[in-house]
């Protein structure tokens, strides 16, 4: 069972007042971070990157019995993210499988290049609409949680606010079952209002589109972001970890990790322009 992150995270807009740096209202800090999401996600949609997915199969005692991995390159083609598999279990694909993967990628690029200017514009608008819908859904976080400012923190050498989020049991809006069953902590960058890190625990079994998976009760979700090129923030690492107690009791069969690297700008003519990689 693999997963992928389509996480919506935020970059500070230039119009935010200077006084915002003095905020001590955690809900207002979260609100500003959500507001900043628009520009960041639009910029990030123009990047290609590599993602290493590692899955650890566990035995009944919660010990690792096998490890599987896939390395893929993700490219924005035709308004959607295209996953091009490069390696499996740390080894390049066999020649025949590699040829098939390359053919699928070439076909996707050719199909995009056959589109007229009007059709490309329509696809771009559809993609923007999808992203706008995700951002709108994220706004309901403000209604779904109570926030408590835990204090200041240093995350990767940058000052951040540490904010605990407790689900409101009376919340009945969009994504209610998910929001009511997740509790965790956010670290929000004080300068860029970006979610630098998130740690959340599931209070019940949930389905979450970010991972395209059902996640069992007692699983810890960890999400880390990194700043790139002085321009955007993007995912660096995501993990799913079942607590030892829950793993033993429920015999959960897998832990999962995704590591993101090699972010590069992807031009509309399908050429790649080398830029800064994640350190």
C-alpha positions as CSV (number, residue, x, y, z in Angstrom):
1,X,0.0,0.0,0.0
2,X,1.7,3.2,-1.2
3,X,0.7,6.8,-0.4
4,X,1.4,10.2,-1.8
5,X,1.3,13.6,-0.3
6,X,-0.8,16.3,-1.8
7,X,-0.4,18.4,1.2
8,X,-1.6,22.0,1.2
9,X,0.9,24.3,2.9
10,X,1.6,28.0,3.0
11,X,4.0,30.9,2.0
12,X,3.6,34.4,3.5
13,X,1.9,36.9,1.1
14,X,3.7,40.3,0.8
15,X,0.7,42.2,2.0
16,X,0.6,40.8,5.6
17,X,1.1,43.6,8.1
18,X,4.4,43.8,10.0
19,X,2.5,43.6,13.2
20,X,1.7,40.0,12.4
21,X,5.1,39.0,13.7
22,X,3.9,39.9,17.2
23,X,0.9,37.6,17.1
24,X,0.1,35.5,20.1
25,X,-3.3,34.3,19.1
26,X,-2.8,30.8,17.8
27,X,-6.0,30.7,15.7
28,X,-5.0,33.9,13.9
29,X,-1.5,32.5,13.2
30,X,-3.1,29.4,11.7
31,X,-5.6,31.6,9.7
32,X,-2.7,33.6,8.2
33,X,-0.8,30.4,7.4
34,X,-3.9,29.2,5.4
35,X,-4.2,32.5,3.7
36,X,-0.6,32.3,2.5
37,X,-1.2,28.9,0.9
38,X,-2.5,30.3,-2.4
39,X,0.7,31.7,-3.8
40,X,2.9,28.8,-2.5
41,X,0.8,26.1,-4.1
42,X,0.7,27.8,-7.5
43,X,4.5,28.2,-7.5
44,X,5.0,24.6,-6.3
45,X,2.8,23.3,-9.2
46,X,5.6,24.3,-11.6
47,X,8.2,22.0,-10.0
48,X,9.2,18.5,-10.7
49,X,10.8,16.3,-7.9
50,X,11.7,12.8,-6.9
51,X,10.0,10.9,-4.2
52,X,11.3,7.8,-2.4
53,X,8.5,5.6,-0.9
54,X,9.6,3.0,1.6
55,X,7.2,0.5,3.2
56,X,8.2,-1.8,6.1
57,X,6.0,-4.9,6.4
58,X,5.6,-5.8,10.0
59,X,5.0,-9.2,11.7
60,X,2.4,-9.8,14.4
61,X,4.9,-8.5,17.0
62,X,5.4,-5.3,15.2
63,X,8.9,-6.1,13.9
64,X,10.1,-5.5,10.4
65,X,10.0,-8.6,8.3
66,X,10.4,-7.1,4.8
67,X,11.2,-3.7,3.2
68,X,10.0,-2.5,-0.2
69,X,10.9,0.8,-1.9
70,X,10.0,2.8,-5.0
71,X,11.8,5.8,-6.4
72,X,9.8,7.9,-8.8
73,X,10.0,11.3,-10.5
74,X,6.9,13.4,-10.4
75,X,6.3,15.8,-13.3
76,X,3.5,18.3,-13.9
77,X,2.1,17.3,-17.3
78,X,-1.2,18.5,-18.7
79,X,-2.3,20.0,-15.4
80,X,-1.7,16.8,-13.4
81,X,1.1,15.2,-11.5
82,X,2.7,12.4,-13.5
83,X,4.7,9.7,-11.6
84,X,7.5,8.2,-13.6
85,X,9.0,5.1,-11.8
86,X,12.8,5.0,-11.8
87,X,13.8,2.3,-9.3
88,X,12.3,-0.5,-7.2
89,X,13.9,-1.8,-4.0
90,X,17.0,0.3,-4.6
91,X,17.7,-1.1,-8.1
92,X,17.0,0.4,-11.5
93,X,14.1,-1.1,-13.4
94,X,14.8,-4.1,-15.6
95,X,15.3,-2.9,-19.3
96,X,11.8,-4.1,-20.5
97,X,10.0,-2.4,-17.6
98,X,12.1,0.7,-17.9
99,X,11.2,0.9,-21.6
100,X,7.5,0.6,-20.8
101,X,7.8,3.4,-18.2
102,X,9.6,5.7,-20.6
103,X,7.1,5.0,-23.3
104,X,4.2,6.0,-21.0
105,X,6.0,9.2,-20.1
106,X,6.7,10.0,-23.8
107,X,3.1,9.3,-24.7
108,X,1.9,11.6,-21.9
109,X,4.2,14.4,-23.2
110,X,3.2,13.9,-26.8
111,X,-0.5,14.0,-25.8
112,X,0.0,17.3,-24.1
113,X,2.0,18.7,-27.0
114,X,-0.9,17.8,-29.4
115,X,-3.3,20.1,-27.5
116,X,-4.2,23.5,-28.9
117,X,-3.4,26.6,-26.9
118,X,-7.1,26.8,-25.9
119,X,-7.1,23.2,-24.7
120,X,-3.9,23.7,-22.7
121,X,-5.5,26.8,-21.1
122,X,-8.6,24.8,-20.2
123,X,-6.5,22.1,-18.6
124,X,-4.5,24.7,-16.6
125,X,-7.8,26.2,-15.4
126,X,-9.1,22.8,-14.3
127,X,-5.9,22.2,-12.3
128,X,-6.2,25.6,-10.6
129,X,-9.8,24.8,-9.8
130,X,-8.8,21.5,-8.2
131,X,-6.1,23.3,-6.1
132,X,-8.6,26.0,-5.1
133,X,-11.0,23.4,-3.9
134,X,-8.4,21.7,-1.7
135,X,-7.4,25.1,-0.3
136,X,-11.1,25.8,0.5
137,X,-11.4,22.5,2.3
138,X,-8.3,23.4,4.4
139,X,-10.0,26.6,5.6
140,X,-12.4,24.5,7.7
141,X,-9.5,23.7,10.0
142,X,-10.2,26.9,11.8
143,X,-13.7,25.7,12.7
144,X,-12.7,22.0,13.4
145,X,-10.0,22.6,16.0
146,X,-9.2,24.5,19.2
147,X,-5.7,25.9,19.1
148,X,-3.3,26.4,22.0
149,X,0.0,28.3,21.7
150,X,2.6,26.1,23.3
151,X,5.4,28.6,22.9
152,X,8.3,29.3,20.6
153,X,10.6,26.8,18.9
154,X,13.6,26.6,16.6
155,X,13.0,24.3,13.6
156,X,16.0,23.8,11.3
157,X,17.5,27.1,12.5
158,X,14.3,29.1,11.9
159,X,12.1,30.6,14.7
160,X,8.6,29.0,14.7
161,X,5.4,29.0,16.8
162,X,4.5,25.6,18.3
163,X,0.7,25.2,18.3
164,X,-1.4,22.3,19.6
165,X,-4.6,21.5,17.8
166,X,-7.4,19.6,19.6
167,X,-10.4,18.5,17.5
168,X,-13.8,19.9,18.3
169,X,-16.2,17.0,18.8
170,X,-19.2,19.2,17.7
171,X,-17.7,20.1,14.3
172,X,-20.0,18.8,11.5
173,X,-18.6,20.6,8.5
174,X,-16.6,19.2,5.5
175,X,-14.2,16.4,6.2
176,X,-15.8,16.1,9.7
177,X,-14.9,12.5,10.3
178,X,-11.2,13.1,9.5
179,X,-10.9,16.4,11.4
180,X,-12.7,15.0,14.5
181,X,-10.3,12.0,14.7
182,X,-6.9,13.7,14.4
183,X,-5.1,15.6,17.2
184,X,-1.6,17.0,16.9
185,X,0.9,19.9,16.9
186,X,1.9,22.4,14.2
187,X,5.2,24.3,13.9
188,X,4.6,27.4,11.9
189,X,7.5,29.5,10.6
190,X,7.4,33.0,12.0
191,X,8.7,34.7,8.9
192,X,6.9,32.8,6.1
193,X,3.9,31.5,8.0
194,X,4.7,28.0,6.6
195,X,3.9,24.7,8.3
196,X,7.5,23.7,8.9
197,X,6.4,20.5,10.7
198,X,3.3,18.6,11.8
199,X,2.9,15.7,14.1
200,X,-0.6,14.2,14.4
201,X,-2.1,11.1,16.1
202,X,-5.2,9.4,14.8
203,X,-8.0,8.9,17.3
204,X,-9.9,6.4,15.1
205,X,-9.4,4.7,11.8
206,X,-9.6,7.3,9.0
207,X,-9.4,7.6,5.2
208,X,-7.2,10.4,4.0
209,X,-6.8,11.4,0.4
210,X,-3.3,12.8,1.0
211,X,-2.1,9.2,1.5
212,X,-4.7,7.4,-0.6
213,X,-5.0,5.0,2.3
214,X,-6.9,4.0,5.4
215,X,-4.9,4.8,8.5
216,X,-5.5,2.9,11.7
217,X,-6.3,4.3,15.1
218,X,-3.1,5.1,17.0
219,X,-1.0,6.0,14.0
220,X,1.3,8.9,14.2
221,X,1.5,11.1,11.0
222,X,4.7,13.2,10.7
223,X,5.0,15.8,8.0
224,X,8.1,18.1,7.3
225,X,8.5,21.0,4.9
226,X,11.6,22.7,3.6
227,X,12.2,26.1,2.0
228,X,13.5,26.0,-1.6
229,X,15.2,28.7,-3.7
230,X,14.0,31.4,-1.4
231,X,10.7,31.0,-3.3
232,X,8.6,28.1,-2.1
233,X,8.1,25.6,0.7
234,X,7.7,22.0,-0.3
235,X,7.4,18.6,1.4
236,X,10.6,17.0,2.6
237,X,9.5,14.0,4.5
238,X,6.2,12.2,5.5
239,X,5.9,9.1,7.7
240,X,3.2,6.9,9.1
241,X,4.1,5.1,12.3
242,X,1.8,2.9,14.4
243,X,2.4,3.0,18.2
244,X,4.0,-0.1,19.6
245,X,0.9,-0.8,21.7
246,X,-1.5,-0.5,18.8
247,X,0.8,-2.4,16.4
248,X,0.8,-5.4,18.9
249,X,-2.9,-5.2,19.6
250,X,-4.2,-4.7,16.0
251,X,-1.4,-6.5,14.2
252,X,-0.9,-3.5,11.8
253,X,1.1,-4.7,8.8
254,X,3.1,-1.7,7.6
255,X,4.9,1.5,8.4
256,X,5.5,4.0,5.6
257,X,7.9,6.8,4.7
258,X,8.2,9.2,1.8
259,X,11.3,11.4,1.2
260,X,11.2,14.2,-1.4
261,X,14.3,15.5,-3.2
262,X,15.7,17.1,-6.4
263,X,13.1,19.8,-6.8
264,X,13.5,21.5,-10.2
265,X,11.4,24.0,-12.1
266,X,9.5,22.3,-15.0
267,X,9.1,24.5,-18.0
268,X,6.0,24.5,-20.3
269,X,8.2,23.2,-23.2
270,X,9.0,20.1,-21.2
271,X,12.6,21.2,-20.5
272,X,14.0,21.0,-17.0
273,X,15.8,23.9,-15.5
274,X,18.2,22.9,-12.7
275,X,17.6,24.6,-9.3
276,X,18.4,24.1,-5.7
277,X,17.9,20.7,-4.3
278,X,16.7,19.9,-0.8
279,X,19.8,19.7,1.5
